[in-house]
């Protein structure tokens, strides 16, 4: 199984999913595959709206959602009210994502959606990525990342997301 078919295989196990959707390639791919596989009632794409989300990116995200008939919701976030985010340190992405996932998890619970996921992939783990740690802490699934890992079992092997996320200390470190 390769690429998006591996991703589809992982998504097929989800009863329903809310995708943290920015309109970027990774979250768009995840949202589109989820929509096609699970249908619009079981696959929701969610944009976190705040002053830190660029308007041009928002417009592009709306256009992609329209083109692919995504079930899209928009949720206001409030990371600017968090003093840790406002301090603008190198870990501000952690605080932004922590706030985003808090709001998206609440929206998923409200709608009876079982899984919250994002488009994190292996490339997202290079360098300083504090936002990934926030996702791991919040229990956010990363099926694109899992699909890649499951295809390179001779290097690192996790049978499932549960096995991977049980070993978060290997992946979610704050690198200051």
C-alpha positions as CSV (number, residue, x, y, z in Angstrom):
1,X,0.0,0.0,0.0
2,X,1.5,3.4,-1.0
3,X,0.9,7.0,-0.4
4,X,-2.7,8.0,-0.2
5,X,-3.9,4.4,-0.2
6,X,-1.9,3.7,3.0
7,X,-3.5,6.9,4.4
8,X,-7.0,5.7,3.4
9,X,-6.3,2.4,5.1
10,X,-5.6,4.2,8.4
11,X,-8.6,6.5,8.0
12,X,-10.9,3.6,7.3
13,X,-10.5,2.6,10.9
14,X,-11.8,5.9,12.2
15,X,-15.6,6.0,13.0
16,X,-15.5,9.8,12.3
17,X,-12.8,12.4,12.1
18,X,-12.4,16.2,12.5
19,X,-9.3,17.3,10.6
20,X,-7.4,20.4,11.7
21,X,-7.5,22.1,8.3
22,X,-5.3,25.1,7.4
23,X,-5.7,24.8,3.6
24,X,-2.1,23.7,3.2
25,X,-1.2,20.7,1.2
26,X,-0.9,18.2,4.1
27,X,-4.2,19.1,5.8
28,X,-6.0,19.4,2.5
29,X,-4.9,15.9,1.4
30,X,-6.0,14.5,4.7
31,X,-9.3,16.3,4.6
32,X,-10.0,15.3,1.0
33,X,-9.1,11.6,1.5
34,X,-11.2,11.5,4.7
35,X,-14.2,13.1,3.0
36,X,-14.0,10.7,0.1
37,X,-13.6,7.7,2.3
38,X,-15.9,8.5,5.2
39,X,-18.4,10.9,3.6
40,X,-19.4,14.4,4.6
41,X,-21.2,13.4,7.8
42,X,-18.2,11.5,9.2
43,X,-15.4,13.7,8.0
44,X,-15.3,17.4,9.0
45,X,-12.5,19.9,8.2
46,X,-12.1,22.6,10.8
47,X,-10.3,25.9,10.4
48,X,-9.1,27.7,13.6
49,X,-9.8,31.5,13.0
50,X,-7.7,34.1,14.7
51,X,-5.7,37.2,13.9
52,X,-2.6,35.0,13.6
53,X,-4.2,33.1,10.6
54,X,-3.4,35.0,7.4
55,X,-6.4,36.1,5.5
56,X,-4.9,35.1,2.2
57,X,-4.4,31.5,3.6
58,X,-8.0,31.6,4.8
59,X,-9.3,32.5,1.4
60,X,-7.2,29.7,-0.2
61,X,-8.5,27.2,2.4
62,X,-12.1,28.1,1.6
63,X,-11.5,27.7,-2.1
64,X,-9.9,24.3,-1.7
65,X,-12.8,23.2,0.6
66,X,-15.3,24.4,-2.0
67,X,-13.5,22.6,-4.8
68,X,-13.4,19.3,-2.9
69,X,-16.8,19.6,-1.2
70,X,-15.4,19.4,2.3
71,X,-17.7,19.6,5.2
72,X,-16.0,22.7,6.6
73,X,-16.5,24.5,10.0
74,X,-14.7,27.6,11.2
75,X,-13.9,28.0,14.9
76,X,-12.6,31.1,16.6
77,X,-9.5,30.6,18.7
78,X,-8.0,32.8,21.3
79,X,-4.3,32.1,21.5
80,X,-3.6,35.9,21.5
81,X,-5.1,35.9,25.0
82,X,-2.5,33.4,26.3
83,X,0.5,35.3,27.8
84,X,2.8,32.4,26.9
85,X,1.9,32.8,23.2
86,X,2.0,36.6,23.4
87,X,5.5,36.4,24.8
88,X,6.5,35.4,21.2
89,X,9.2,32.9,22.2
90,X,10.6,30.2,19.9
91,X,7.9,27.9,21.4
92,X,4.9,30.1,20.5
93,X,3.7,27.5,18.0
94,X,3.3,25.1,21.0
95,X,0.9,27.6,22.7
96,X,-0.9,28.4,19.5
97,X,-1.5,24.7,18.7
98,X,-2.4,23.9,22.3
99,X,-5.2,26.5,22.0
100,X,-6.2,25.3,18.5
101,X,-6.5,21.7,19.7
102,X,-8.5,22.7,22.8
103,X,-11.1,24.3,20.6
104,X,-11.1,21.7,17.9
105,X,-11.4,18.8,20.4
106,X,-14.4,20.6,22.0
107,X,-16.0,21.0,18.6
108,X,-15.4,17.3,17.9
109,X,-17.0,16.3,21.2
110,X,-20.0,18.6,20.6
111,X,-20.5,17.0,17.2
112,X,-19.9,13.4,18.4
113,X,-16.8,13.0,16.3
114,X,-14.5,10.3,17.5
115,X,-11.1,11.4,16.3
116,X,-9.3,14.7,15.8
117,X,-6.4,14.5,13.3
118,X,-3.9,16.8,11.5
119,X,-1.7,16.5,8.4
120,X,1.6,16.1,10.3
121,X,4.0,14.1,8.2
122,X,7.6,13.0,8.6
123,X,9.0,16.2,7.2
124,X,7.3,18.1,10.0
125,X,9.5,16.5,12.6
126,X,12.8,18.1,11.4
127,X,14.0,21.0,13.3
128,X,12.3,22.9,16.1
129,X,8.6,21.8,16.0
130,X,7.0,22.6,19.3
131,X,3.5,22.5,17.8
132,X,3.8,18.8,17.2
133,X,4.3,18.3,21.0
134,X,1.0,20.1,21.6
135,X,-0.8,17.8,19.2
136,X,0.6,14.7,20.9
137,X,-0.3,16.0,24.3
138,X,-3.9,16.7,23.1
139,X,-4.2,13.2,21.6
140,X,-4.3,14.5,18.0
141,X,-3.9,11.7,15.4
142,X,-1.4,12.1,12.5
143,X,-2.5,9.4,10.0
144,X,-0.2,10.8,7.2
145,X,2.8,10.5,9.5
146,X,1.7,7.0,10.7
147,X,1.3,5.9,7.0
148,X,4.8,7.0,6.3
149,X,6.2,5.2,9.3
150,X,4.3,2.0,8.6
151,X,5.9,1.9,5.1
152,X,9.5,2.1,6.5
153,X,9.3,-0.7,9.1
154,X,12.9,-1.7,8.6
155,X,13.9,1.7,10.0
156,X,11.2,2.2,12.6
157,X,8.0,0.2,13.1
158,X,4.8,1.0,14.8
159,X,1.8,-1.2,14.2
160,X,-0.7,1.5,14.9
161,X,-1.2,5.1,16.0
162,X,-1.8,3.8,19.5
163,X,1.7,2.1,19.5
164,X,3.3,5.3,18.3
165,X,1.4,7.7,20.6
166,X,2.3,5.5,23.5
167,X,5.9,6.4,22.7
168,X,5.5,10.1,22.5
169,X,8.7,10.8,24.4
170,X,10.6,9.7,21.2
171,X,8.8,12.3,19.1
172,X,7.4,15.2,21.2
173,X,10.3,17.0,22.8
174,X,10.5,20.7,23.3
175,X,13.8,21.7,21.6
176,X,14.6,25.1,22.8
